[in-house]
Amino acid sequence: MTSVQRQSLSAFRLARGSALEAPLTLLAPLALSALFALLSGCVVSGEPSAAQFPPAFEGADGAETEKAVRETFARHPQGKALASFRSQRQVSGTFESARGAGVRLAWASFRHTAPKEDGTPRPELVFVTGVTDSFTRNLETLHDLHTAGFDVLTYDHRGQGASSRLSPVRDAVHVDAFADYVADLDTFLTKVQPRKQGVRRVFLAPSMGAAVGAMHNAVHKDAFDAAVYVVPMFEINFQFPGGSWVAGPLTRFLCQVGRCRSFVPGGKAWAPSEYEDKNIFTSDTRRHAFFQDLLNNAPALRHGSTTNGWAATAIDATDVFQAHYAEHRVPALVFTAERDALVLPLAHEAFCNEAKPCRRLLLPGAKHDALNETDAVRQLLLREATAFFADVLSTTPAAP
């Protein structure tokens, strides 16, 4: 840990200890800025990364990308329903990030046209994707959550999906500091989709999106009434001797020699792939084939590997966050995938041991991309998630 991080950690602890003496409105910015500094693992020297490529649905290629997405979803097994859902319910746009010149993030909302039958507002569900992902690829899940009664709000992280790309190599997923992801979530919640009085709001995200949400919720304890973290990236499984002990110093060194925005060692641009038994993301061959079709036809949505900068800051941020699990007080449900090869399940257990209230459920047979797994896995996951939300919303008062 650097001297700056040690100072930030001291400030964060001081802020926690002053909770009884300082007004929350004054405490939150202090804790937030300190935690952001702690999460700022690898920051490229000089100015923050500027946008290298515009949002996918804007610019000269925007119309072609939209056409490709529509044509691909027409071939989806549920193509008619999803195409109707996207055309009739999706309201979309971009918002400016507070960090990085010209960095704009693509967002979308899928709202109902009427309140619940009893006249009360529908709860809002904020969905945030994992790394090398987009909300467009997760349209089936957004549709299912909307059908369950939620107004669904979502956006794509900087450097991926339909948002501005930050590396000169478009396929390379880059971020200067993990704190940028957390700040973008806060901007989305407070500036783009501010919460209206009396409206309940919950959070659901897979993998990296779950880690971003948990870090945010450890500080902003009233942002959500409940959170579901699907196979959260609380600790990365690098699957080679030494793991993060080797990957961390290596990627930080590569950043220091000017290769922060380059692919990690062994990384590469997107290329079409056939489903194999060794596929580590999903067991569902049908959904895998659809995603390949989508990315093959919409190049602006493609992702290859992450950059050295992404890896360095992700390792540092998840390491730092482990010391602050106990700061998380939003009711949480954590899903662990039985056959996951990308994140370490012991971190899920450690989180739930310290973050209260929290419970953990195992998804039998599931691989990492559980929301795009087989029908049986998805049905179990969505049934448990919606039941958890219903229980929390019916038994606890709304966050102020």
N, C-alpha and C positions, 0 to 999 in steps of 0.2 A: 504494500500500500504506500502510495506516495505521500509526501508531507502535506500536499493540498488535500488529499483524501482524509488524512488523519485529522486535519483541522476541521474539515467538513463533518466528519464523524463526531467530533467533540461538540460542534455547533448543533448537530442533530440531537445528540443526547441532552444537551443543555435545553433545547427547545422542548423535548419530552418532559424533562424534569420541571419545567416552568409552567406546565399545563394548568396547574391550579391557580397560578398567579397572573398569567397573561391572558387577555381576551383571545378567544379562538381566532377572531379575525386578524389579530396581529401575529398569533403563533403560527398559523398555517403557512404564510409566506416564508417565515424563517425556516421551518422544518422542510418545506418544499424545496427551497433553494439549496439547502444543505444536502438533502437526499439526491437532488439532481446532480450536484457536484460529485457525490459518491458514485453515481451511476455513469459518470463521464469517463469511461475507460480509455479508449483510444480516440483522441481528437486530432484530426489532421492539423498540422501547424498552419498558421495563417487564417484566412477567412474560411467560414463554413462552406461546405460543398454547395455550389450553385447547381441549378437545374441543368442537366445535360440534354434531356429529352422532355418534351412537353407531355401533359396528361394524354392518355391513349385516345380518348374520344374527342380531343381538340386538335387543332392544327390541320395541316394538309391531309394527313392520313386518317383523321377522325371518322369521316363518313365511311371509309373502307373498313375500319375496325368495327363500327356499328353494324354494317351490312354483314360482315363475317360472323359476328356474334349471333345475329338473328338467324342466319342460315344454319349455323351449327346447332342452335337450340331447337330448330325445327326437326333435327334428326335425333334429338334426345328421346328416350323411351317415354318421358312425360312432357314431350316437347310442346304440345298444344296448351297444356295447363301452365307451363312455365313461361311460354311466350306471352300468353294472356296476362299472367301475373306481372311480368316485366313491363308490358306496354300500358297496362291499366293502372298499376299501383306505384310504379317507380317514379319518384321525383329525384333528380340528380343534379349535381353541379360540382364545383371545385371550391376549395378555400385556401387562402394564403397561409403558409406556415410562418411562424414568428422567427424562424432560423433558416438561413440559406436564401440566397438571391434567386427570386423567381420560382421557389419551390411551392407547388400547388398540389393539394391532395384531393383526389376524387372521392365524392361521398354520394350516398343514396339513402332515401327513406322509402319505406313501404307502409303506408298508413291505411287504416280502415276508413270508410266513409261515414261511419256512425259510431257512437259510443256503445258501451255494453248494454245488454237488454235492460238492466236496472237504471240506466241513464248515467252511470258513473264513467269517468274517462277510462279508456283502455290503458293498460300498463305499457310502457315503452321498454323495448329490449334493445340494448346496444350490442352489436356483433362486431368483433374485430378479428381479422384473419391472422393466420400464422405467417411465418417467413416464406418467401417465394410463393406467394399466394395472392388471390384477389377475391373481392366479394362477387364478381361475375361468375367465377368458377364455383362459388358456393350458393348459387341461386336456388338450388333444390332445398338446401337447409333453410335459407331465408323464407322460402315459400312455406315450408312446414311450420316454422315458428310463427309466421303471420297467420296461418290457418289455425294455430293453437290459440289465437286471440290477441297476439301482441302487435303493437305498432313497432316495426323493425327499423332501426337506424344503423347505418354502417358507413365505413370509409376504408380506403386502401392506404396502408402505410406509405410513407415517403420511400422512394427508391424501388417501388415494386407495384404490381398490379397496374391500374389505370392512372396512378399518380406519377408525378415527375420522377424521372430516373436521375440518380446522382453520380453514376460512374460513366466515364467515356465509353465503356463497353456496356451497351444497353442491357444485356442479359445479366450483368453482374449486380446482385442486390447489395447495396451499400448504405451504411449510416455512419455519421461521424461519431455519435455518442448515443448510447441507449436512452439517455435522458431525453433525446429529441423525440423518440417514440412516445414517451410518457407525456411530454409537453404537448404533442400533437393531439393525443387523446383528450387532454384537458381543454385545449382550444376547441375541439369538436363539441365537447359537452357544454361549454360555457358560452361560446360565440356562435357556433353554427346551429346547434340544436339545444338551446337553453331549456332547462327543465321548468315546466309550468307548475304553479302551485296546485297541490292536490293530485298530481300525476305520479303514480308509482313508476320506478325505473329500475330495471335489472340488467345484469351484464352476463354475456356468454361469449366465450372465445376459446379457440384451440391453440395449443402449442405456444409460439412466441407471443401471440395476441393475449393469451391468458397470463403470461408473465408480465407483459406491459400493464394489463389491467390490475393485477395483484399489487404491483409496485405503486401504481396510482392510488389504489384503494387503501394502501397502508398509510397514506398521508391524508387523502380526501375521504374520510370515513363516512361522509354523508352523501357522497355522489350517487350511490346505489343502495337499494334496499336489500339486494341479494346478488350473489355472483356464482356462476358455474364455470369452472375451469376444466376444459376438456384436454386431458393429457398435457398439462402445462409444462413449459420449458423452464423449469426451476433449476435444472442442472443438465447440461448437454452430455450425451454419451458419445464420445469420439471414437470408440471401438478400436483403439490401438493402445499399446503400452504407454503408460504415462498420462494418457487422456489430456485433460485441461492443463496439467502440470507441464506438458510439452507444448500443446497448442497455444496456450496463452503467451509464453515468452517468445515463441516463434513468430506468431502473427504481430505481436507488438514490435519485434525487431524489424519485420518486413515493413511495418508502418513507418518506422524511423528512417528507413532507407528509401522512402518515397513510393512504396507499393501498397498503400492503404486501400486504394480504390481498385486494385487488381484482384483477380480471382485468388482464393485460398489455394495453397499447394494441392495440386490434383484436381482443382476446380475447372469447370468448362462451361461453354455456352450451351443453351438448350438444344437438344436434338431429340427427334421422335424415338420412342422406345416401345418395344413390344412387352406385353405383360410376361413376367417370369415368376416362377415359384419363389425366387429370392427377392421379389419386390418387397421393400420394407415399409411402404406407405399404406397400401390397402390390399385386402383379399378379394375385392370385388372387381372382376375383370371387365364387367360392363361399364362401370363408372370410370375405370382407368382408361378404357378405350375412348370414352366420351371426352375426357380431359385432354387426351392426345389430339383428338379431332379439333377441339376448341383452340388449342395453342398452335396447331399446324395451320389453321386458317386465320388466326388473329395474331400475327407476329408481335404487335405492340404490347400484348399481354404476357409474352413469354418471359420466363426466368431461367437462368442457368444457376450456377453456384453463387454462394455469398463471397464477399470480399474479405481480405485480411482485416480491414477496419471493422467490418461487422463482427467477425469472429472474436477479435480482441475485446471489443466493448461488450459483447454479449457474455463472454466469460467473466470479465470483471464485474459486470452488473449483477449477474446471478450469484456470484460469490459474495458480493457486498450485501445483497438482499437477504441472504440466508441469516444474517445477524439481526434482521428486522422483521422476521416472520410474525413475531408477537405483536407488532404494530397493527397488523391486519385484524380488524374487528367487524368487518362486513360478513354476515352469514354466508358461508361458502360450501359448495359441493365440488369435490375434486374427483374427476374420472381418471383412472389409470388403465391403460391398454395392456392386456395380458402379454401380447407378442410385440410390444414396442421395442424398437432397436435404436431410437434416436434420443430419448431422454431417460434419465435415471429415476425409477419409481421410488427409490428411498427418499428422494427430495420431496415427493408428494406426501409421504408419511411424516417427514420432519415438519413440513409446513402445517399439516393438520394437527400435529401435536402441540404447536405453539399458537397458531392462528385460531382464535375461538370466536364464535362457534364454527366448527368445520367438521365435515364427515367425508369419507372417501369410499368410492365404489369401484370395483373391478369390472372391466368389460371383457368377458371371456372371449378368447379367440381374436380380439381386435388388434390391428396394427396401429401405427402412429396416427394416421389420418382417419380417426374414428368417425368423424362426421360424414365421411365419404366411404365408409365401409359397407359391408353387406346389409341388406334390409334388416336382418335380425339384430345386428349390432346397433344400427341407427334407431330402430324402433325402441330398443331398450334404453338407449341413451336419451332420446327425446322424451320418452315417457317419464323417466326418472327426473330429468331436468325440469320439465313443466310441472310435475307433481311437487318438486322441491320449491319452485317459485310460488305455486299456489299456496303451499303450506306457510311459507314465510309471509306472504302478502296478507294472508288471512289471520295471522296470529301476532303480527308485530305492527306497531304504528309506523306511519310513513316517516322517512327521514326528513328532518326540517329543511 
